[in-house]
Amino acid sequence: MVMIIDGSYISCPNCGWEPGETDRWVCDVCNTHWNTFESHGKCPTCGKQFIDTQCKRSKGGCGQMSLNADWYLPVEATVPREKEKFTWFWQRKDDLPVTQTDKEWIENGFQLLADMFGDEYLRSLPTVTPDKHYFNRQFSGTEADAEFIFKRVAELMHIDTWEIKLMFYSDRPIAYSPGITETPSADLKGSWKGSAGQYVDKGLGQKEIWLKLEMLHDVPGMISTLSHELAHYKLLGEHRMETNDEYLTDLTVIAFGFGIFKANSYFQFSQWQGLRHHGWQMQKKGYLPEQMIAYAMAWLAHCRDEDISWKHHLNRTVRKYFERSYKYIEENRGS
């Protein structure tokens, strides 16, 4: 039986499997069994908020983890219309999810990067996926995790980190291991507020990448942030550019294979619970919007003749943009 929660239809964003009202998930804190969608991922016993939900392979699903928020679809999207031909805006078959101007900027940007790094080199870079093949570690939210990701991302981007030091800061006081730096120097603090990371060139072979402490429990977000700051190093630290360009830096992140992390970290949804009220909040990270990230990834996939099975790692929204872009490029390959 189709499951409807708060006016939304529930289905797996990866494979389309539909859970029923009798399906249950288990809280790893208190062992409560409940239907996670009835509470939007919050355990009714201990209150733990689960951001991700695993599709049930035993019930015919794919077994993959995905954002709980991505399982909810408007009911109207599943209702057939027999008397009139009507297409909901998210079902439109537009040629592209980006404007012609954005399309040209992306393609010109990749050409600029090819001039900087070499066409054959950029074509040889793979799309990095969020799995043990690239990040084989059990993460627990520590500074050591951040150091591991920093060195692994640098390795994948072919960066020697001898002159780069990873630093930590926070917008609010947090108790971490002894000796850790909690905030950047006072003269920098004002411009860092709300930022997840920063690249600082102090000259004379001294480079610093600052990571916000609150990011330690967000592994995909850390990978996205550190790949962005290391892209600054590729462009500025290796003297390929003289002035900073955040948009081209985002495009460099995608060119070096970290588009999945960039796309999935751009828009984040979370819920909060107070003494008397609860609600939700949205946050955007990065500079290029999801549509442009998706088109850039599709364009690269075609140039590299990649197996795009990795698209299932993208969140539902970006994956749809990617598929539309990929189809368009495929149909217009000659031009």
Protein Blocks (a to p, Z undefined) as FASTA:
>chain_A
ZZdeehiacddfklopacdfkbccddfklopacdfklnnopafklopacfbdcddfknop
noiacdfklmpccfklmmccfkbccddfklpccfbfcdfklmmmmmmmmmmmmmmnopkl
mmmpccddddfklmgcddehiaklmmmmmmmmmmmnopafklpccddddfbdcdddehia
fbdcfklmmmmgopabdcddebjhiacddddfklmmmmklmmmmmmmmmmmmmmmmnopa
fbdcfklmmmmmmmnopmmmmmmmmpccdddddfkbccdddddedjbdfklmmmmmmmmm
mmnopafklmmmpcfklmmmmmmmmmmmmmmmmZZ
